[in-house]
Amino acid sequence: MFLFPNIAEAHVRYIADEATVDSLSGLDFSFLLSALQNPLNVKIISITAVAVFCLVWLIPKIGFLRRKLAFIDSHASSYKDLVPWMARLSLGIALIGAGTSGYLINPVVQTIDFSQIQIIAGFMLLAGFLNVLVVPVVVYLFVVALLRDWYLVGALDVLVLALILFINDSRRPGVDDIIGIPDIKISKWKKYIPIIARVGTGFGLLFLALYEKILNPHLSAFVVEATELTSVVPVSPEMWVLSAGVIEVILGVFLIVGYRVRLVSVITFFVLASSFFYFKEDVSSHITLFGITSILFILGKKHNH
């Protein structure tokens, strides 16, 4: 990836014109790391790291909180039968939003070729009708979008949701279950669903952190300035970029290795929600991320709060 410092696209494509993108693209580690030259920034980073470490270490040692976390563990796990339904809802709404907005899977791939297909597939998923046919169509659409723009690696959550539906019985509640249409599922792969969800989502976050923040820091700084994020947290744009990149790397790595999945999924959900409100983006492009983080919370293993 470091050999191909291309364009950091997501938020930039919504804000900057092509000339701005071309002029600001590329590596600049001196700019990115210049945030560490400010003693205040170093102090903020240090205090935050120590505070987070203390909280993670201390909370399980407090009796009341330990019992509450155990209750959350057992109660959240009881929602596993709803995972296919959650996957269908988030994926279906996202496809309808993409089709009506004129893009393919993700806003970075503009198209009218697949608008009707996405809308129809979305409504069929919501109704739970012919899932056995619709899910392969969704996988096909994702592959087409990925071939058109490799930025779609950052949208692996779409593919993850489709795989969850492919592996799991996804008929209930839905038309297929009511009228008795069978669902082709690979039951022996069902035990791998949590791993697929974690690794796919984690790699997507890791890619976005490296591609948007690390490889193209000036573009990300441009987004910070254009959206006035420095008025939200009064630090320099380079500090914003460095912090956001580090946070996304940590969240991605923690999901991949399966460390405290439930806690990481909650933090990721919060970060995504904050991103939506500050960047004023089309919510349909985030629906799959909200869906997969909710699913990760349910699938999180015991003690991974």
Residue, then its C-alpha position, 0 to 999 in steps of 0.5 A: m500500500f505504501l507503494f501506491p499513495n493514491i487518492a484518499e477518497a471517502h469524505v474528500r470526494y464529497i467536499a473537494d474538486e478534482a484539482t484539490v484532490d490531485s494537489l493534496s494527494g500523497l505521503d507526507f510523514s513529516f506533516l503527519l508527525s508534526a503533531l507530536q512536536n507540540p508538547l500539549n498534543v503529546k500530553i493529551i495523547s499520554i493522558t488519554a492512553v493512560a486513562v483508557f488503560c486504567l479503565v479497561w484494567l479497573i472496570p472488570k475488578i469492580g464487583f457491580l460492574r463485573r456482574k453487569l458485564a456478565f449480564i450483558d454477555s449472556h443477554a447479548s448472546s441471546y440475540k444471536d437468532l436475530v443476526p440474519w434479520m439485522a443483516r438483511l435490514s441493514l443490507g437491504i436499506a443500504l442497497i435501496g439508498a445506493g440505488t436511489s442515490g445513483y451509486l453502486i454499493n458505496p458513494v465513491v462509485q457513481t453509476i446508473d447501470f445497477s440502480q434498479i437491481q440494487i433497489i429490487a434486491g434491497f426490497m427483496l432482502l427486507a421482505g425476506f423473499l428469494n434470499v437464496l437468489v438475492v444474496p449472490v446478486v449482492v456479492y456480484l454487485f460488490v465485486v463489480a464495484l470493487l473492480r471499478d474502484w479498489y477503495l471498496v476494500g473499505a466497505l468490506d462490511v457489505l460483503v461480510l453481511a452478504l456472507i452472513l446471510f449466505i452461511n446462516d438461515s436468513r428466512r425468518p421473519g420473511v416471505d420465504d419462511i411463510i411460503g416455505i421456500p428453502d434456504i441454501k445455507i452452509s451450516k458447517w461454516k456457521k461457527y466461523i461467522p464471528i471470525i468473518a464479521r470481525v476480520g472483514t470489518g477490522f480490515g475495512l477499518l484498517f484500510l481506511a486508516l492507512y489509505e485516508k489518513i496515513l498515506n494522504p494526510h493533507l487530504s484528510a487535513f483538508v476535510v478536517e478544515a473544511t468541516e470545521l472539526t477543529s472547532v469541535v476539538p480545538v487541536s491542529p488538523e494534523m493532530w486530528v488526522l494522526s489521532a483519527g488514523v491511530i484510533e482506526v488502526i487500533l479498532g481495526v487490529f482489535l477486531i481482527v485479533g478478537y480483543r474485547v469485541r463488544l467494547v470495540s464494537v460500541i466504540t466503533f459505532f460511536v465513532l461512525a455515528s459522530s462521523f455521520f453527524y459531522f460530515k453530513e453524509d448520506v446515512s444509507s452509506h453508513i447503514t451497513l456499518f451500523g448493522i455490522t457493529s451491532i452484530l459484532f456486539i451480539l457475537g462478541k465472545k464472553h469477557n470481550h465486553 
